[in-house]
Amino acid sequence: MAAIDDTSEPDSPVRSAYPPLLEAAWLYQADQVCPEDLPMTAAQALAIGMDTPALCELAGLPRHADPQDIRDTFEQALQELGIKLPDHHLARRYALRRLAARFTAGEVNLAELAADEWAEAEVETAEEQAFVALLPPCACCIEYTLGLDEAAWEAQLQVAARALVSHPTVGPRF
């Protein structure tokens, strides 16, 4: 399986081992893909040889098209290609692992990690739990919720992120 550039961050050094459309399906199901990015993902899929009527239609949609039209066409393209959308819970766990990978690669800064969207994430492994436990609900709460200085927090996050990335438990399957 050849590495293909990450689908949502065009200049990202974090590379995906998954075709762009397959990874986009997982990130879409985890609410981590903006609909306006899906036409470009479809164009990337066409460029590597995937081809269905809905995929061609999606690649031709403008970024500012109706988001629901984009979603419907994306889901139709996945169906035509035999790509099933993953369970939301599994997709969220994959997105969490991807966030850890992007953090260890230096693509995500500390403030970007602070978001309450992960506070309610259903984690299953010790590595996922350790990483999520270090994510504060917002950037302004870092000092108050963690009781650490920023350097200590970053060091702990790096350790937890590396552990999570080194133990992949979920992700797209061919």
Solvent accessible surface area in square Angstrom, and as a share of the most:
residue,aa,sasa,rsa
1,M,160,0.71
2,A,78,0.61
3,A,55,0.43
4,I,41,0.21
5,D,65,0.34
6,D,2,0.01
7,T,16,0.09
8,S,26,0.17
9,E,52,0.23
10,P,109,0.69
11,D,142,0.74
12,S,12,0.08
13,P,92,0.58
14,V,25,0.14
15,R,132,0.48
16,S,9,0.06
17,A,45,0.35
18,Y,42,0.16
19,P,17,0.11
20,P,1,0.01
21,L,0,0.00
22,L,14,0.07
23,E,3,0.01
24,A,1,0.00
25,A,0,0.00
26,W,23,0.08
27,L,0,0.00
28,Y,29,0.11
29,Q,48,0.21
30,A,0,0.00
31,D,108,0.56
32,Q,60,0.27
33,V,20,0.12
34,C,65,0.39
35,P,21,0.13
36,E,61,0.27
37,D,39,0.20
38,L,0,0.00
39,P,7,0.04
40,M,121,0.54
41,T,4,0.02
42,A,0,0.00
43,A,37,0.28
44,Q,53,0.24
45,A,0,0.00
46,L,54,0.27
47,A,88,0.68
48,I,89,0.45
49,G,63,0.60
50,M,44,0.20
51,D,97,0.50
52,T,16,0.09
53,P,108,0.68
54,A,5,0.04
55,L,0,0.00
56,C,63,0.38
57,E,104,0.47
58,L,0,0.00
59,A,29,0.22
60,G,63,0.61
61,L,40,0.20
62,P,64,0.40
63,R,142,0.52
64,H,159,0.71
65,A,19,0.15
66,D,75,0.39
67,P,65,0.41
68,Q,91,0.40
69,D,73,0.38
70,I,1,0.00
71,R,83,0.30
72,D,75,0.39
73,T,14,0.08
74,F,0,0.00
75,E,74,0.33
76,Q,78,0.35
77,A,0,0.00
78,L,3,0.01
79,Q,131,0.58
80,E,68,0.31
81,L,52,0.26
82,G,61,0.59
83,I,26,0.13
84,K,173,0.73
85,L,60,0.30
86,P,15,0.10
87,D,84,0.43
88,H,87,0.39
89,H,45,0.20
90,L,64,0.32
91,A,0,0.00
92,R,34,0.12
93,R,14,0.05
94,Y,10,0.04
95,A,5,0.04
96,L,1,0.01
97,R,50,0.18
98,R,22,0.08
99,L,23,0.11
100,A,0,0.00
101,A,15,0.12
102,R,38,0.14
103,F,5,0.02
104,T,43,0.25
105,A,50,0.39
106,G,63,0.61
107,E,39,0.18
108,V,9,0.05
109,N,86,0.44
110,L,21,0.10
111,A,56,0.44
112,E,102,0.46
113,L,0,0.00
114,A,13,0.10
115,A,29,0.23
116,D,95,0.49
117,E,78,0.35
118,W,9,0.03
119,A,65,0.50
120,E,152,0.68
121,A,21,0.17
122,E,120,0.54
123,V,35,0.20
124,E,112,0.50
125,T,31,0.18
126,A,81,0.63
127,E,42,0.19
128,E,2,0.01
129,Q,92,0.41
130,A,47,0.37
131,F,0,0.00
132,V,18,0.10
133,A,63,0.49
134,L,30,0.15
135,L,17,0.08
136,P,3,0.02
137,P,60,0.38
138,C,44,0.26
139,A,50,0.39
140,C,99,0.59
141,C,33,0.20
142,I,23,0.12
143,E,123,0.55
144,Y,177,0.67
145,T,72,0.42
146,L,40,0.20
147,G,66,0.63
148,L,52,0.26
149,D,96,0.49
150,E,106,0.47
151,A,76,0.59
152,A,37,0.28
153,W,0,0.00
154,E,67,0.30
155,A,58,0.45
156,Q,79,0.35
157,L,0,0.00
158,Q,34,0.15
159,V,106,0.61
160,A,8,0.06
161,A,0,0.00
162,R,135,0.49
163,A,37,0.29
164,L,4,0.02
165,V,40,0.23
166,S,74,0.48
167,H,97,0.43
168,P,81,0.51
169,T,62,0.36
170,V,17,0.10
171,G,3,0.03
172,P,2,0.01
173,R,167,0.61
174,F,151,0.63
